[in-house]
Each structure stands twice: as structure tokens, then as C-alpha cells.
Amino acid sequence: MPKRTLTVLYLSLVIVVVGLGWLAVISQKHQSATSTPILSVTAFNQTKNAIAESITASPQDLILYTLSAENPTNKVIANYRMEVNISDLGDKATLIDANGASFDSSTSSLVWNSVDIPASGSIQKQFSVKINELTAANPNPVIKISFNNVTTVGVSEAKIAGVATTQKASEPYKAPKTGPGILPELVFALLCLIGAYAIRKLANNSKGLT
């Protein structure tokens, strides 16, 4: 085989090997970049049987939050720990069921035990809260839970104790006018004019007779 042909084959083999190595490195970097699960949270009003963000929650309503962690890779994500901050519940809602999570007071978060997320799979955790009767101390009756995205649940506005709904005061009753109306007054005025004219006429006649 000519030397020139061997050189071309050798260079071609080197190019193929380098290319495959480059593809392996790029693939590894891509896997590393996407090894973090895709997180999301939804809220459902169990009392009203509706998506919680689409309606206004009332006192005693039960809201179910669902946390999802999706693995977009073809490798297992080992020992992933689900954690969500619930500090925005404040006194607007009470935690009813943590679904096995513990509460970390230092971060105001619910924390679940670490689990593996299967390749191209997902895991879910849930917790539920009950909406409280709000007071005037809550100027912004909204509950926000963040888990990559943010769910915003509106809560019925507070009712201030002792303050009734404002109504227009009714006017005191006025009895309809009875008795003489405007017509007698006109007649009286007309009679006065006639009397004055008669008196003046008599006065003129008396002057003519003297």
C-alpha cells in the first residue's frame, strides 16, 4: 500500500477518534448541566374542588399543595432532598398535613427525607393547609409558595369586627301636605288687589262730590 495512502488513513482515523472523544465530552457536560431536577408546585382547593389560583379561598377551605421534581436525564439523581419554604402561610393558613415532612424552624421550611429520582422519572410530595379567618392585621391576603415557580392563592379579605356594611341613612318621614294649598293664597292676593282698587275708586268719587 502506498505510503501516501497510509498517511491519509492514519489522519482519518485520528480525526474519527478525536471527534468521538469530543462528542463524549459534550454529552457528559450536558448531563452534568441537567442533573438538577426540574421543580414545580401546584395548589388545589379541595373544598371548592378547583385550582386554588383561579378562585378566592374562604376561611376553613383546605388547600393541597403538590411539589414535583422531574429528572430530565437518563441517569438516576441520587439522594435528592425535597424542601419548600412555607413562611408566607403566616397566620393566614394553618398546616394540617405535612405528609411525612419535618419542619425546619431555622428556614421555615418543610423538609422530606432524601430519595432517588429515577432516570427520566419524577417524585412528588404534598402538604395541605386550612385557610384561617383573617383579621385587619393582614393588609395583603395572599399566600405565595415558591418551588421554582410561584403559586399565588388569594384569600377572602378581612372583616373588621363591629363595623357593619355602610348604608345610606334614610331620610325622616315627611307627611304629605294637607289643607289649603297655593290656590287659596292666589285668591287672597287677588282679593287684596280688588279691595285696594275699590278703596282707591271710592276715594276718587268722594273728591268729585265735594
Secondary structure, 3 states (H helix, E strand, C coil): CCHHHHHHHHHHHHHHHHHHHHHHHHHHHHHHHCCCCEEEEEEEECCCCEEHHHCEECCCCEEEEEEEEECCCCCCEEEECCEEECHHHCCCEEEEECCCCEEECCCCEEECCCEEECCCCEEEEEEEEEECCCCCCCCCCEEEEECCCEEEEEECCCCCCCCCCCCCCCCCCCCCCCCCCHHHHHHHHHHHHHHHHHHHHHHHHHHHHC
